[in-house]
Each structure stands twice: as structure tokens, then as C-alpha cells.
């Protein structure tokens, strides 16, 4: 049996916008995401078509505000680190104090890729 209902945890990047120092991702299903929700991310757009200078950190628009995208070392993920059409897995975290963020768990294992 096939389910044709959309996966609410899957977020496809439909647009990238370069701002001062950041690249903001626009994703599908960006609303009503709660803290500690499972998060799947897939880039549809090559960041090299948007970023003209040095690699910049990603931000994602979630629940109407731009939140940081972090790797498993809790460091910002820059535009030269994610591949197009690869599925990344993580969580959306909205702590009681501090800024919310999305952390991806399947970033490269080697610490040299941590920044």
C-alpha cells in the first residue's frame, strides 16, 4: 500500500537568499514546527549559484523567523558543506532560554569539517 500523504518532517529547500553574512533557506512545511521535532532537509538549489564570495553560514526560516543551521558539533554549517539532493537528518530545537536552531546529525564525521 502506498501513502500519498506528504511527510511533515521533510523540508525541501525551494529558495536561497544571500543576506549580509548569511544565506537564508526557504523550505517547504516551514510552519507549526515544535521543539525537538524530527527534521529532514534536502537542498534542491546549488548554493554556488547564490553565494558569490566566501562560504557563508546557513539560516532557515522556521515558524516565521530565521534560525541557525548547526552541525553535530553545534557549529554553524556553511554553504560549502551541504550537497545538493542529499537528505540530511536532524532536529529543530527551541530552548527555554536562547535562540532556536536546527541541528543536523549526518554531517561529515571528520573534525576538520566541523567549521
Backbone as numpy.savetxt, mean C-alpha at the origin, in Angstrom:
# Nx Ny Nz CAx CAy CAz Cx Cy Cz
-18.13 -24.71 -7.36 -18.98 -23.53 -7.36 -18.09 -22.30 -7.36
-18.44 -21.34 -8.16 -17.66 -20.10 -8.24 -18.42 -18.97 -7.57
-17.68 -18.19 -6.84 -18.27 -17.02 -6.19 -17.91 -15.79 -7.01
-18.90 -15.06 -7.43 -18.66 -13.87 -8.24 -18.64 -12.59 -7.40
-18.75 -12.74 -6.08 -18.74 -11.56 -5.22 -17.31 -11.04 -5.08
-17.12 -9.74 -4.99 -15.77 -9.19 -4.88 -15.17 -9.45 -3.50
-13.87 -9.59 -3.45 -13.15 -9.77 -2.20 -12.96 -8.39 -1.55
-13.57 -8.12 -0.39 -13.47 -6.80 0.22 -12.07 -6.48 0.73
-11.21 -7.48 0.87 -9.85 -7.26 1.36 -8.86 -6.99 0.24
-9.26 -7.19 -1.00 -8.37 -6.99 -2.14 -8.46 -5.54 -2.60
-7.32 -4.89 -2.73 -7.26 -3.48 -3.12 -6.32 -3.33 -4.31
-6.88 -2.99 -5.45 -6.12 -2.79 -6.68 -5.79 -1.32 -6.82
-4.52 -1.00 -7.05 -4.10 0.38 -7.22 -4.54 0.84 -8.60
-5.44 1.82 -8.64 -5.98 2.30 -9.91 -5.35 3.61 -10.36
-4.68 4.32 -9.44 -4.04 5.59 -9.80 -2.91 5.89 -8.82
-1.87 6.52 -9.32 -0.75 7.00 -8.51 -0.61 8.49 -8.75
-0.45 9.26 -7.66 -0.29 10.70 -7.75 0.95 11.12 -6.98
1.86 11.78 -7.66 3.07 12.25 -6.99 2.78 13.59 -6.33
3.02 13.66 -5.02 2.86 14.91 -4.28 4.23 15.33 -3.79
4.29 16.35 -2.97 5.58 16.80 -2.47 6.18 15.76 -1.53
7.08 14.94 -2.05 7.78 13.96 -1.24 7.13 12.60 -1.12
5.89 12.42 -1.57 5.19 11.14 -1.46 4.54 10.77 -2.78
4.17 9.51 -2.89 3.35 9.04 -4.00 2.10 8.43 -3.38
0.93 9.01 -3.68 -0.33 8.58 -3.08 -1.00 7.58 -4.01
-1.38 6.42 -3.45 -2.08 5.38 -4.19 -3.59 5.56 -4.02
-4.31 5.45 -5.12 -5.76 5.36 -5.07 -6.12 3.91 -5.32
-6.87 3.31 -4.39 -7.17 1.89 -4.47 -8.67 1.65 -4.56
-9.03 0.47 -5.04 -10.42 0.05 -5.01 -10.77 -0.33 -3.58
-12.03 -0.23 -3.21 -12.53 -0.55 -1.86 -11.80 0.23 -0.76
-11.70 1.57 -0.85 -10.91 2.31 0.13 -11.66 2.69 1.41
-12.95 2.39 1.50 -13.75 2.86 2.63 -14.15 1.73 3.56
-14.53 2.11 4.76 -15.02 1.17 5.78 -14.02 0.07 6.11
-12.76 0.43 6.21 -11.72 -0.52 6.60 -11.43 -0.30 8.08
-11.50 -1.36 8.85 -11.30 -1.27 10.30 -9.87 -1.65 10.67
-9.48 -1.27 11.86 -8.15 -1.59 12.34 -7.96 -3.10 12.41
-6.78 -3.54 12.01 -6.35 -4.93 11.97 -7.06 -5.75 10.90
-7.71 -5.09 9.95 -8.30 -5.80 8.82 -7.19 -6.35 7.93
-7.42 -7.54 7.42 -6.52 -8.15 6.44 -6.50 -7.28 5.19
-5.36 -7.16 4.53 -5.19 -6.22 3.43 -4.39 -6.88 2.32
-4.94 -6.97 1.12 -4.22 -7.45 -0.06 -4.08 -6.29 -1.02
-2.88 -6.09 -1.55 -2.60 -4.96 -2.43 -1.93 -5.44 -3.71
-2.36 -4.88 -4.83 -1.77 -5.21 -6.12 -1.66 -3.94 -6.95
-0.48 -3.66 -7.47 -0.27 -2.48 -8.32 -0.65 -2.80 -9.75
-1.44 -1.93 -10.33 -1.83 -2.05 -11.73 -1.01 -1.09 -12.59
-0.44 -0.08 -11.95 0.29 0.99 -12.64 1.76 0.93 -12.25
2.63 1.05 -13.23 4.07 1.08 -12.98 4.43 2.43 -12.36
5.04 2.46 -11.17 5.38 3.73 -10.54 6.41 4.54 -11.31
7.20 3.90 -12.18 8.19 4.64 -12.97 7.54 5.58 -13.97
6.27 5.37 -14.30 5.57 6.28 -15.20 5.11 7.55 -14.48
5.13 7.52 -13.14 4.66 8.68 -12.35 5.81 9.40 -11.67
6.74 8.64 -11.09 7.85 9.23 -10.34 8.96 9.60 -11.30
9.34 10.87 -11.28 10.37 11.34 -12.20 11.74 11.43 -11.55
11.79 11.61 -10.24 13.07 11.74 -9.55 13.43 10.51 -8.76
13.99 10.74 -7.58 14.39 9.65 -6.70 13.15 8.92 -6.16
13.31 7.66 -5.77 12.18 6.92 -5.21 11.57 7.64 -4.00
10.26 7.65 -3.94 9.54 8.34 -2.87 8.70 7.33 -2.10
8.41 7.63 -0.82 7.59 6.71 -0.04 6.13 6.71 -0.51
5.48 5.56 -0.36 4.08 5.42 -0.73 3.17 5.85 0.41
2.03 6.37 0.05 0.90 6.59 0.96 -0.32 5.99 0.26
-1.31 5.53 1.04 -2.53 4.97 0.49 -3.71 5.73 1.07
-4.67 6.08 0.23 -5.88 6.73 0.71 -6.82 5.66 1.25
-6.99 5.66 2.56 -7.86 4.71 3.26 -8.84 5.51 4.12
-10.11 5.21 4.01 -11.15 5.89 4.79 -11.03 7.41 4.69
-10.64 7.90 3.53 -10.59 9.33 3.27 -9.31 10.04 3.64
-8.33 9.36 4.21 -7.08 10.03 4.54 -5.89 9.19 4.05
-4.79 9.88 3.78 -3.58 9.21 3.29 -2.81 8.62 4.46
-2.56 7.31 4.40 -1.82 6.62 5.46 -0.54 6.04 4.88
0.45 5.86 5.72 1.75 5.35 5.28 1.67 3.87 4.94
2.49 3.47 3.98 2.64 2.07 3.60 4.01 1.63 4.12
4.01 0.64 5.02 5.24 0.20 5.67 5.56 -1.24 5.32
6.85 -1.59 5.40 7.24 -2.98 5.19 7.25 -3.72 6.53
7.64 -4.98 6.51 7.59 -5.79 7.73 8.58 -5.32 8.79
9.50 -4.43 8.45 10.42 -3.84 9.41 9.88 -2.52 9.95
8.65 -2.17 9.58 7.98 -0.92 9.96 8.69 0.31 9.41
9.28 0.16 8.24 9.92 1.27 7.55 9.11 1.60 6.30
9.15 2.86 5.84 8.37 3.24 4.65 8.81 2.47 3.41
7.83 2.06 2.62 8.12 1.41 1.35 8.20 2.48 0.28
9.28 2.45 -0.48 9.47 3.44 -1.55 9.05 2.87 -2.90
8.95 3.74 -3.87 8.40 3.38 -5.18 9.24 2.39 -5.96
10.48 2.19 -5.59 11.31 1.22 -6.32 11.27 -0.17 -5.69
10.42 -0.40 -4.69 10.39 -1.67 -3.97 9.25 -2.60 -4.36
8.12 -2.09 -4.84 6.97 -2.95 -5.16 6.93 -3.24 -6.65
6.54 -4.46 -6.98 6.44 -4.89 -8.37 5.00 -4.77 -8.85
4.85 -4.51 -10.13 3.53 -4.45 -10.74 3.00 -5.88 -10.87
1.71 -6.06 -10.64 0.98 -7.33 -10.77 1.40 -8.41 -9.78
2.05 -8.03 -8.69 2.35 -8.98 -7.63 1.41 -8.68 -6.47
0.87 -9.70 -5.85 -0.05 -9.52 -4.74 0.74 -9.45 -3.43
0.51 -8.37 -2.68 1.16 -8.17 -1.39 0.11 -8.34 -0.29
0.51 -8.92 0.84 -0.40 -9.21 1.92 0.02 -8.46 3.17
-0.96 -7.96 3.91 -0.64 -7.24 5.13 -1.88 -6.94 5.95
-1.79 -5.86 6.72 -2.88 -5.44 7.60 -2.97 -3.92 7.63
-4.20 -3.44 7.83 -4.41 -2.02 8.10 -4.45 -1.86 9.61
-3.65 -0.94 10.15 -3.55 -0.75 11.59 -3.89 0.69 11.91
-4.88 0.87 12.81 -5.25 2.19 13.30 -5.09 2.17 14.82
-3.90 2.55 15.32 -3.67 2.49 16.77 -4.50 3.53 17.52
-4.68 3.29 18.81 -5.44 4.23 19.64 -4.77 5.60 19.68
-3.45 5.61 19.73 -2.70 6.86 19.66 -1.71 6.75 18.51
-1.58 7.78 17.74 -0.66 7.75 16.60 -1.42 7.66 15.29
-0.66 7.66 14.21 -1.23 7.66 12.87 -1.50 6.23 12.38
-2.58 6.02 11.63 -2.82 4.70 11.05 -1.83 4.42 9.93
-1.68 3.14 9.58 -0.76 2.73 8.53 -1.19 1.38 7.98
-0.61 1.03 6.83 -0.77 -0.30 6.25 0.61 -0.94 6.28
0.69 -2.15 6.84 1.96 -2.87 6.89 1.85 -4.10 5.99
2.83 -4.28 5.12 2.87 -5.42 4.21 3.88 -6.43 4.73
3.47 -7.70 4.76 4.32 -8.73 5.35 5.21 -9.44 4.35
4.86 -9.49 3.08 5.68 -10.24 2.12 6.57 -9.33 1.29
7.28 -8.46 1.97 8.32 -7.66 1.33 9.60 -8.48 1.34
10.65 -8.09 0.62 11.87 -8.90 0.57 12.43 -9.22 1.95
12.95 -10.44 2.12 13.47 -10.90 3.41 14.81 -10.28 3.78
15.60 -9.92 2.79 16.93 -9.41 3.04 16.87 -8.01 3.67
17.55 -7.78 4.82 17.52 -6.47 5.45 18.02 -5.33 4.59
18.82 -5.61 3.55 19.29 -4.52 2.70 18.13 -3.85 1.97
16.98 -4.55 1.85 15.82 -3.96 1.20 14.88 -3.30 2.18
15.29 -3.16 3.43 14.41 -2.63 4.46 14.13 -1.14 4.28
14.99 -0.41 3.62 14.73 1.03 3.45 14.54 1.39 2.01
